[in-house]
């Protein structure tokens, strides 16, 4: 008798006791006229389950496997090695290997390592052996560390139970499973109804657990193979480093470059800001400089500079050190002459203070000077212009002339004098194409100074960020220029030494040959 037929007879005999209550239940439903209702409810439940099952099949749910491709180096060899690892993982996932056997782990390890090694050493007969012992031990160390972390974080009681406890519990579980199977057989004969319900529950639970277990098993196989593959790629590609502390420091070339950058940044931060003071004749430039320093500047404090300029060193909190360059005043006719003298200093300036008199209605020279500054920077291929601050002087002489009781609120003018100052600020803003935040009204008459510390200095400080950027670019250009000539001199010096050395060695090694006539003459004598 075939095994299949024997199991069918056994199943039929076992189901005979269960068919009796089933028939009795149908008879009870028929007597109480509920059989049709029961059939309708069963049909609805069956149709619902069928639709739900069809929906699940359309979703085509797949097990989310481990993806190591983002961590793998993007080279032709590594891509081919990763494809081999995917093929090996797929073959083992579908073959349902025994995970309790150590043979599976050793066989998989060797197969993956060999497949990866052959991609990096295709010409070697034993590509698997092309590995250095310290690196092999490093791989074993990392795999053991990952296994230890995974075991201690995900397995409850792994730090409590010993291996002998696990072996004893496994034996007890096997004995308990046998006793439970015996209990199920005996209880089926004593209480068939309860036994049938229990068996249906066990069948459903076992089906679900079996499906989940298979998914978990496939995931574990895939993760194990891909972990080995990742480390094998790192190993045979030469990307593995024994001591990761090496990455804590930059490479030698990068360290040299960092030292150069730090040296350059230090030099730039030590470079004083260059503040160029421009303005028409009698606009109040000298008075402005005296107000900035808070004292009358003496000739001993003057630093010699180019023709038409007087420079001062200003040091005050918040401004670090700054070189104040006082340019000769210009008028409506000689601004081009002043520009020709100031052009070199203009392109070296980091911030410009334009002194404009509130009583002088001739704004055209100032406007032309600002345009000439832009042209001067453009001619030097400098796109970053220095910020401009306007010191609006002689505001005390605006109408009404006799009114002078500072301070004045120019944001919300509340007096005729404040309104006149505000109107003049807006006029200068429009005519010179600047923002009103760049204009500070001041009075520079000795003993009656107004709005220097409260208005002009804060306005200058607001432009310091842009001024420091201009200074950085100025110093960077100068640094590159100096570095260019330094490298050219070093290269020329090295080439000269090489040529001299080669020429001297050629002169020493070359034999001194006599003309043929001299040789014949020597033989005749």
MIKOLBA-323500 format. One record per residue (C-alpha): chain; x, y, z; residue number from 1. Coordinates in Angstrom, 3 decimals. Example, Ala and Ser with C-alpha at 12.3 -4.5 7.8 and 13.67 -1.06 7.14 Angstrom:
BEGIN
R   unit          x          y          z   pos
R      A     12.300     -4.500      7.800     1
R      A     13.670     -1.060      7.140     2
! end
This chain:
BEGIN
R   unit          x          y          z   pos
R      A      0.000      0.000      0.000     1
R      A      1.277      3.407     -0.920     2
R      A      2.201      5.883      1.814     3
R      A     -0.245      8.446      0.425     4
R      A     -3.172      5.951      0.550     5
R      A     -2.262      4.899      4.071     6
R      A     -2.326      8.537      5.285     7
R      A     -5.675      9.118      3.597     8
R      A     -7.198      6.077      5.457     9
R      A     -5.746      7.322      8.742    10
R      A     -7.157     10.791      8.171    11
R      A    -10.630      9.356      7.328    12
R      A    -10.707      7.221     10.485    13
R      A     -9.580     10.151     12.666    14
R      A    -12.234     12.455     11.185    15
R      A    -15.151     10.014     11.856    16
R      A    -15.551     11.114     15.534    17
R      A    -15.417     14.789     14.492    18
R      A    -18.101     14.304     11.807    19
R      A    -20.716     13.249     14.393    20
R      A    -20.927     16.677     16.176    21
R      A    -20.717     18.356     12.782    22
R      A    -23.790     16.438     11.548    23
R      A    -25.578     17.105     14.847    24
R      A    -24.893     20.817     14.449    25
R      A    -26.373     20.873     10.941    26
R      A    -29.457     19.033     12.236    27
R      A    -29.885     21.565     15.094    28
R      A    -29.624     24.486     12.672    29
R      A    -32.242     22.860     10.404    30
R      A    -34.659     22.325     13.286    31
R      A    -34.405     25.973     14.345    32
R      A    -34.634     27.209     10.750    33
R      A    -31.152     28.799     10.924    34
R      A    -29.364     26.624      8.389    35
R      A    -29.907     29.056      5.521    36
R      A    -28.714     31.975      7.679    37
R      A    -25.617     30.003      8.655    38
R      A    -24.883     29.165      5.006    39
R      A    -25.323     32.853      4.007    40
R      A    -22.977     34.079      6.775    41
R      A    -20.435     31.403      5.839    42
R      A    -20.632     32.423      2.183    43
R      A    -20.084     36.109      3.077    44
R      A    -17.115     35.272      5.287    45
R      A    -15.658     33.009      2.597    46
R      A    -16.060     35.673     -0.088    47
R      A    -14.471     38.308      2.201    48
R      A    -11.490     36.084      2.843    49
R      A    -11.126     35.338     -0.870    50
R      A    -11.133     39.047     -1.756    51
R      A     -8.624     39.803      0.999    52
R      A     -6.380     36.991     -0.216    53
R      A     -6.567     38.304     -3.780    54
R      A     -5.574     41.748     -2.505    55
R      A     -2.576     40.310     -0.704    56
R      A     -1.496     38.489     -3.843    57
R      A     -1.668     41.741     -5.854    58
R      A      0.489     43.529     -3.314    59
R      A      3.192     40.933     -3.920    60
R      A      4.768     41.471     -0.536    61
R      A      8.452     40.655     -0.560    62
R      A     10.800     40.175      2.344    63
R      A     12.980     43.245      2.821    64
R      A     16.526     41.940      2.637    65
R      A     19.753     43.544      3.773    66
R      A     21.226     46.025      1.279    67
R      A     24.983     46.647      1.512    68
R      A     25.382     48.210     -1.938    69
R      A     25.601     51.824     -0.630    70
R      A     28.617     50.819      1.501    71
R      A     30.432     49.046     -1.321    72
R      A     33.002     50.993     -3.320    73
R      A     31.703     51.921     -6.770    74
R      A     34.254     50.164     -8.982    75
R      A     33.849     47.567    -11.722    76
R      A     35.432     44.821     -9.592    77
R      A     33.358     45.593     -6.505    78
R      A     30.128     45.666     -8.554    79
R      A     30.899     42.257    -10.074    80
R      A     31.778     40.897     -6.639    81
R      A     28.496     42.212     -5.234    82
R      A     26.546     40.526     -8.051    83
R      A     28.247     37.226     -7.179    84
R      A     27.271     37.688     -3.540    85
R      A     23.637     38.312     -4.541    86
R      A     23.613     35.104     -6.604    87
R      A     25.060     33.048     -3.754    88
R      A     22.542     34.532     -1.300    89
R      A     19.599     33.772     -3.624    90
R      A     20.703     30.168     -4.122    91
R      A     21.039     29.501     -0.377    92
R      A     17.780     31.283      0.497    93
R      A     15.860     29.015     -1.863    94
R      A     17.626     25.771     -0.885    95
R      A     16.423     25.766      2.772    96
R      A     19.767     24.808      4.401    97
R      A     20.141     23.532      7.955    98
R      A     21.157     26.504     10.064    99
R      A     21.931     24.259     13.020   100
R      A     24.803     22.668     11.126   101
R      A     28.281     24.222     11.264   102
R      A     28.918     22.861      7.778   103
R      A     26.557     25.466      6.295   104
R      A     28.481     28.370      7.829   105
R      A     31.941     27.117      6.819   106
R      A     30.832     26.195      3.307   107
R      A     29.136     29.560      2.795   108
R      A     32.117     31.455      4.189   109
R      A     34.567     29.759      1.833   110
R      A     32.274     30.108     -1.180   111
R      A     31.704     33.834     -0.674   112
R      A     35.386     34.554      0.052   113
R      A     36.473     32.591     -3.033   114
R      A     33.930     34.351     -5.287   115
R      A     35.101     37.795     -4.149   116
R      A     38.805     36.890     -4.318   117
R      A     38.470     35.681     -7.917   118
R      A     37.112     39.093     -8.926   119
R      A     40.163     40.920     -7.567   120
R      A     42.795     38.273     -8.427   121
R      A     41.491     36.591    -11.591   122
R      A     44.964     35.501    -12.734   123
R      A     45.891     33.753     -9.477   124
R      A     45.336     30.033     -9.139   125
R      A     44.602     30.239     -5.410   126
R      A     42.987     33.669     -5.234   127
R      A     41.468     32.814     -1.867   128
R      A     44.922     32.744     -0.278   129
R      A     45.807     36.268     -1.457   130
R      A     45.144     37.647      1.970   131
R      A     47.406     38.876      4.735   132
R      A     47.017     37.228      8.111   133
R      A     46.491     40.418     10.191   134
R      A     43.670     41.483      7.883   135
R      A     42.035     38.048      8.099   136
R      A     42.127     38.273     11.885   137
R      A     40.669     41.774     11.614   138
R      A     37.666     40.393      9.666   139
R      A     37.150     37.647     12.245   140
R      A     37.346     40.267     14.990   141
R      A     34.715     42.507     13.365   142
R      A     32.344     39.599     12.657   143
R      A     32.707     38.385     16.240   144
R      A     32.050     41.892     17.552   145
R      A     28.883     42.281     15.474   146
R      A     27.679     38.847     16.617   147
R      A     28.381     39.758     20.253   148
R      A     26.513     43.074     20.000   149
R      A     23.568     41.516     18.189   150
R      A     23.349     38.659     20.696   151
R      A     23.575     40.858     23.789   152
R      A     21.056     43.439     22.503   153
R      A     18.433     41.188     20.894   154
R      A     18.462     37.863     22.794   155
R      A     16.928     38.105     26.297   156
R      A     19.012     36.462     29.002   157
R      A     22.042     35.929     26.766   158
R      A     24.252     37.448     29.469   159
R      A     22.735     35.211     32.154   160
R      A     22.498     31.665     30.760   161
R      A     25.541     29.517     30.003   162
R      A     25.950     27.128     27.093   163
R      A     25.220     24.134     29.376   164
R      A     21.954     25.805     30.476   165
R      A     20.933     26.174     26.836   166
R      A     21.732     22.504     26.110   167
R      A     19.726     21.301     29.146   168
R      A     16.777     23.542     28.230   169
R      A     16.849     22.155     24.679   170
R      A     16.636     18.594     26.027   171
R      A     13.786     19.501     28.366   172
R      A     11.951     21.170     25.482   173
R      A     12.212     17.999     23.386   174
R      A     10.840     15.864     26.259   175
R      A      8.055     18.351     26.891   176
R      A      7.125     18.279     23.191   177
R      A      6.796     14.467     23.313   178
R      A      4.654     14.612     26.476   179
R      A      2.422     17.284     24.920   180
R      A      1.932     15.151     21.802   181
R      A      0.844     12.210     24.036   182
R      A     -1.572     14.481     25.884   183
R      A     -3.181     15.589     22.616   184
R      A     -3.773     11.943     21.533   185
R      A     -5.344     10.929     24.857   186
R      A     -7.524     14.052     25.124   187
R      A     -8.828     13.520     21.555   188
R      A    -10.445     10.248     22.688   189
R      A    -11.846     11.654     25.950   190
R      A    -13.128     15.056     24.700   191
R      A    -13.284     15.112     20.876   192
R      A    -15.040     18.530     20.655   193
R      A    -12.390     20.412     22.671   194
R      A     -9.668     18.465     20.950   195
R      A    -10.967     19.461     17.508   196
R      A    -11.026     23.155     18.458   197
R      A     -7.500     22.888     19.906   198
R      A     -6.154     21.112     16.819   199
R      A     -7.634     23.745     14.512   200
R      A     -6.015     26.481     16.618   201
R      A     -2.669     24.658     16.603   202
R      A     -2.908     24.123     12.838   203
R      A     -3.525     27.837     12.208   204
R      A     -0.811     28.938     14.619   205
R      A      1.709     26.476     13.188   206
R      A      0.945     27.702      9.675   207
R      A      1.525     31.330     10.615   208
R      A      4.640     30.534     12.642   209
R      A      5.969     28.368      9.846   210
R      A      5.579     31.226      7.365   211
R      A      7.207     33.745      9.741   212
R      A      9.991     31.300     10.554   213
R      A     10.742     30.764      6.883   214
R      A     10.940     34.528      6.307   215
R      A     13.216     34.936      9.318   216
R      A     15.399     32.078      8.133   217
R      A     15.730     33.562      4.649   218
R      A     16.600     36.967      6.125   219
R      A     19.262     35.475      8.412   220
R      A     20.848     33.565      5.513   221
R      A     20.904     36.677      3.345   222
R      A     22.304     38.891      6.125   223
R      A     25.034     36.372      6.990   224
R      A     26.169     35.993      3.379   225
R      A     26.102     39.717      2.642   226
R      A     27.994     40.576      5.814   227
R      A     30.716     38.130      4.830   228
R      A     30.660     39.528      1.286   229
R      A     31.024     43.111      2.478   230
R      A     34.059     42.321      4.605   231
R      A     35.505     40.164      1.824   232
R      A     35.232     43.090     -0.616   233
R      A     36.877     45.399      1.910   234
R      A     39.584     42.800      2.460   235
R      A     40.537     41.914     -1.117   236
R      A     40.089     45.439     -2.498   237
R      A     42.694     46.787     -0.075   238
R      A     40.291     49.270      1.536   239
R      A     40.466     47.753      4.999   240
R      A     42.613     49.595      7.525   241
R      A     43.962     47.828     10.585   242
R      A     44.151     50.940     12.753   243
R      A     41.198     53.322     12.310   244
R      A     42.882     55.880     14.550   245
R      A     44.889     56.875     11.460   246
R      A     41.771     58.641     10.191   247
R      A     41.823     60.919     13.236   248
R      A     44.601     62.933     11.582   249
R      A     44.830     64.419      8.115   250
R      A     47.324     63.118      5.584   251
R      A     50.748     64.693      5.402   252
R      A     49.919     66.694      2.278   253
R      A     46.648     67.899      3.806   254
R      A     48.427     68.845      7.037   255
R      A     50.892     70.938      5.053   256
R      A     48.002     72.582      3.217   257
R      A     46.197     73.221      6.529   258
R      A     49.315     74.836      7.943   259
R      A     49.503     77.132      4.922   260
R      A     45.827     78.057      5.285   261
R      A     46.217     78.741      9.019   262
R      A     49.286     80.854      8.334   263
R      A     47.391     82.774      5.672   264
R      A     44.317     83.225      7.911   265
R      A     46.540     84.493     10.723   266
R      A     48.254     86.906      8.357   267
R      A     44.895     88.167      7.066   268
R      A     43.505     88.668     10.572   269
R      A     46.662     90.603     11.487   270
R      A     46.310     92.813      8.408   271
R      A     44.836     96.184      9.477   272
R      A     41.731     97.483      7.795   273
R      A     42.440    100.228      5.283   274
R      A     39.918    103.047      5.633   275
R      A     40.022    105.608      2.805   276
R      A     38.577    109.037      3.600   277
R      A     37.410    110.940      0.502   278
R      A     35.531    114.157      0.054   279
R      A     35.371    117.498     -1.648   280
R      A     37.519    120.384     -0.487   281
R      A     36.260    121.908      2.772   282
R      A     33.851    118.994      3.325   283
R      A     35.409    118.387      6.756   284
R      A     37.732    115.403      6.254   285
R      A     40.406    116.632      8.680   286
R      A     37.800    117.435     11.306   287
R      A     36.316    113.965     10.826   288
R      A     39.697    112.286     11.376   289
R      A     40.314    114.353     14.501   290
R      A     36.856    113.376     15.761   291
R      A     37.585    109.680     15.146   292
R      A     40.795    109.896     17.159   293
R      A     39.328    112.235     19.754   294
R      A     42.350    114.509     19.553   295
R      A     44.219    116.786     17.196   296
R      A     46.634    114.585     15.244   297
R      A     50.270    115.784     15.447   298
R      A     52.847    115.472     12.687   299
R      A     54.736    112.779     14.654   300
R      A     51.762    110.464     14.263   301
R      A     51.763    110.792     10.500   302
R      A     52.995    107.781      8.526   303
R      A     54.643    108.728      5.203   304
R      A     52.785    107.344      2.188   305
R      A     52.186    108.076     -1.505   306
R      A     51.805    111.587     -2.813   307
R      A     48.530    113.246     -1.932   308
R      A     47.849    111.010      1.076   309
R      A     48.346    111.184      4.808   310
R      A     47.846    107.994      6.796   311
R      A     47.188    107.435     10.495   312
R      A     47.023    104.319     12.636   313
R      A     43.729    104.066     14.514   314
R      A     43.184    101.567     17.321   315
R      A     39.924    101.469     19.212   316
R      A     37.683     98.751     20.739   317
R      A     35.745     96.844     18.110   318
R      A     37.792     98.138     15.200   319
R      A     41.048     96.283     15.959   320
R      A     43.696     98.288     14.084   321
R      A     42.913    100.403     11.054   322
R      A     44.973    102.587      8.739   323
R      A     43.099    105.824      8.066   324
R      A     44.092    107.261      4.668   325
R      A     43.281    110.939      4.264   326
R      A     43.121    111.846      0.583   327
R      A     43.443    115.360     -0.787   328
R      A     40.136    117.074     -1.306   329
R      A     38.718    117.354     -4.800   330
R      A     36.429    119.798     -6.531   331
R      A     34.174    119.924     -9.528   332
R      A     37.074    120.242    -11.977   333
R      A     39.996    118.351    -10.423   334
R      A     38.323    115.088     -9.301   335
R      A     40.017    113.265    -12.214   336
R      A     43.422    114.467    -10.991   337
R      A     42.563    113.338     -7.464   338
R      A     41.373    109.997     -8.829   339
R      A     44.628    109.467    -10.732   340
R      A     46.564    109.992     -7.501   341
R      A     44.181    107.892     -5.426   342
R      A     43.624    104.959     -7.815   343
R      A     46.295    102.712     -6.289   344
R      A     45.076    103.377     -2.765   345
R      A     41.439    102.987     -3.770   346
R      A     41.891     99.376     -4.928   347
R      A     43.749     98.655     -1.674   348
R      A     41.029    100.123      0.553   349
R      A     38.609     97.946      2.522   350
R      A     36.057    100.601      3.465   351
R      A     35.472    104.143      2.176   352
R      A     34.233    107.069      4.240   353
R      A     32.843    109.726      1.913   354
R      A     32.598    113.094      3.639   355
R      A     29.720    115.122      2.199   356
R      A     28.850    118.629      3.335   357
R      A     25.164    119.249      3.902   358
R      A     25.612    122.862      2.807   359
R      A     27.216    122.029     -0.544   360
R      A     24.573    121.344     -3.188   361
R      A     27.166    120.207     -5.765   362
R      A     26.797    116.419     -5.570   363
R      A     28.046    115.701     -9.093   364
R      A     31.770    115.427     -8.102   365
R      A     30.878    112.949     -5.328   366
R      A     28.703    110.941     -7.712   367
R      A     31.470    110.872    -10.338   368
R      A     34.013    109.848     -7.703   369
R      A     31.868    106.857     -6.627   370
R      A     31.455    105.818    -10.271   371
R      A     35.199    106.203    -10.818   372
R      A     35.836    103.944     -7.800   373
R      A     33.683    101.212     -9.373   374
R      A     35.524    101.598    -12.683   375
R      A     38.850    101.450    -10.883   376
R      A     37.962     98.119     -9.235   377
R      A     36.611     96.766    -12.519   378
R      A     39.862     97.654    -14.272   379
R      A     41.759     95.666    -11.635   380
R      A     39.352     92.701    -12.065   381
R      A     38.029     93.142     -8.528   382
R      A     34.318     92.349     -8.242   383
R      A     34.064     92.867     -4.463   384
R      A     33.703     96.608     -3.836   385
R      A     34.472     98.168     -0.453   386
R      A     31.421     99.396      1.452   387
R      A     30.808    103.150      1.507   388
R      A     29.828    105.143      4.598   389
R      A     28.727    108.765      4.137   390
R      A     29.570    111.224      6.897   391
R      A     27.058    114.043      6.340   392
R      A     28.800    117.075      7.896   393
R      A     27.700    120.645      8.686   394
R      A     24.166    119.552      9.595   395
R      A     24.148    122.255     12.253   396
R      A     24.013    124.830      9.433   397
R      A     20.760    123.518      7.989   398
R      A     17.609    125.583      8.436   399
R      A     16.501    126.760     10.867   400
R      A     20.035    128.099     11.443   401
R      A     19.620    129.222     15.043   402
R      A     18.090    125.972     16.226   403
R      A     20.666    123.540     17.569   404
R      A     19.655    121.389     20.521   405
R      A     20.820    117.809     19.852   406
R      A     20.192    114.942     19.946   407
R      A     17.811    114.670     16.994   408
R      A     15.632    111.710     16.058   409
R      A     16.084    111.417     12.277   410
R      A     14.004    108.230     12.046   411
R      A     10.855    109.932     13.379   412
R      A     11.618    113.665     13.096   413
R      A      9.809    115.691     15.742   414
R      A     11.307    119.142     15.076   415
R      A     12.038    121.353     12.045   416
R      A     15.795    120.742     12.419   417
R      A     15.369    116.980     12.559   418
R      A     13.088    117.128      9.518   419
R      A     15.705    119.141      7.607   420
R      A     18.437    116.624      8.494   421
R      A     16.199    113.725      7.455   422
R      A     15.336    115.433      4.165   423
R      A     19.018    116.050      3.415   424
R      A     19.838    112.376      4.157   425
R      A     17.143    111.234      1.718   426
R      A     18.404    113.693     -0.930   427
R      A     21.988    112.416     -0.654   428
R      A     20.719    108.827     -0.719   429
R      A     18.855    109.452     -3.977   430
R      A     21.614    111.435     -5.682   431
R      A     24.479    109.056     -4.781   432
R      A     22.527    105.804     -5.170   433
R      A     23.152    104.579     -1.607   434
R      A     21.010    103.255      1.245   435
R      A     19.973    105.577      4.022   436
R      A     21.526    103.152      6.539   437
R      A     24.936    104.094      5.073   438
R      A     24.558    107.787      5.992   439
R      A     25.378    109.269      9.387   440
R      A     24.687    113.016     10.006   441
R      A     27.417    114.572     12.172   442
R      A     28.603    117.907     13.509   443
R      A     32.406    118.129     13.709   444
R      A     32.866    121.648     15.151   445
R      A     35.388    121.349     18.017   446
R      A     33.606    121.388     21.330   447
R      A     30.222    120.818     19.661   448
R      A     30.741    117.333     18.183   449
R      A     27.524    115.476     17.540   450
R      A     26.626    111.895     16.527   451
R      A     30.192    110.661     16.005   452
R      A     30.184    107.989     18.699   453
R      A     26.401    107.504     18.625   454
R      A     25.866    107.414     14.843   455
R      A     28.996    107.388     12.676   456
R      A     30.947    104.674     14.532   457
R      A     27.935    102.245     14.658   458
R      A     27.355    102.881     10.938   459
R      A     30.984    101.962     10.253   460
R      A     30.644     98.858     12.451   461
R      A     27.595     97.751     10.431   462
R      A     29.822     97.621      7.329   463
R      A     32.718     95.778      9.010   464
R      A     31.594     92.320      7.869   465
R      A     31.695     93.312      4.207   466
R      A     34.898     95.301      4.791   467
R      A     36.622     92.242      6.273   468
R      A     35.544     90.170      3.257   469
R      A     37.114     92.783      0.968   470
R      A     40.257     92.695      3.107   471
R      A     40.386     88.899      2.881   472
R      A     40.139     88.939     -0.922   473
R      A     42.737     91.707     -1.121   474
R      A     45.183     89.754      1.044   475
R      A     44.397     86.517     -0.786   476
R      A     45.221     88.098     -4.134   477
R      A     48.446     89.518     -2.733   478
R      A     49.262     86.142     -1.176   479
R      A     48.788     84.376     -4.494   480
R      A     50.935     86.964     -6.215   481
R      A     53.725     86.517     -3.672   482
R      A     53.369     82.750     -3.837   483
R      A     53.570     82.884     -7.654   484
R      A     56.866     84.750     -7.609   485
R      A     58.165     82.621     -4.742   486
R      A     57.453     79.422     -6.676   487
R      A     58.908     80.895     -9.870   488
R      A     62.109     81.841     -8.034   489
R      A     62.316     78.399     -6.421   490
R      A     61.791     76.658     -9.760   491
R      A     64.331     78.889    -11.501   492
R      A     66.823     78.292     -8.727   493
R      A     66.310     74.522     -8.910   494
R      A     66.583     74.508    -12.703   495
R      A     69.791     76.558    -12.557   496
R      A     71.341     74.193    -10.041   497
R      A     70.335     71.192    -12.164   498
R      A     71.798     72.696    -15.346   499
R      A     75.008     73.697    -13.588   500
R      A     75.368     70.247    -12.049   501
R      A     74.750     68.451    -15.343   502
R      A     77.086     70.776    -17.229   503
R      A     79.884     70.254    -14.700   504
R      A     79.456     66.461    -14.730   505
R      A     79.515     66.432    -18.547   506
R      A     82.678     68.505    -18.570   507
R      A     84.388     66.131    -16.117   508
R      A     83.339     62.893    -17.826   509
R      A     83.945     63.900    -21.474   510
R      A     87.416     62.753    -22.756   511
R      A     89.770     65.314    -24.334   512
R      A     90.329     64.284    -27.967   513
R      A     93.083     65.663    -30.192   514
R      A     92.689     66.456    -33.866   515
R      A     93.799     63.716    -36.309   516
R      A     96.628     65.902    -37.665   517
R      A     98.063     66.278    -34.172   518
R      A     97.901     62.512    -33.650   519
R      A     99.712     61.865    -36.975   520
R      A    102.282     64.493    -36.170   521
R      A    103.016     62.779    -32.870   522
R      A    103.472     59.417    -34.594   523
R      A    105.904     60.804    -37.186   524
R      A    108.120     62.216    -34.495   525
! end
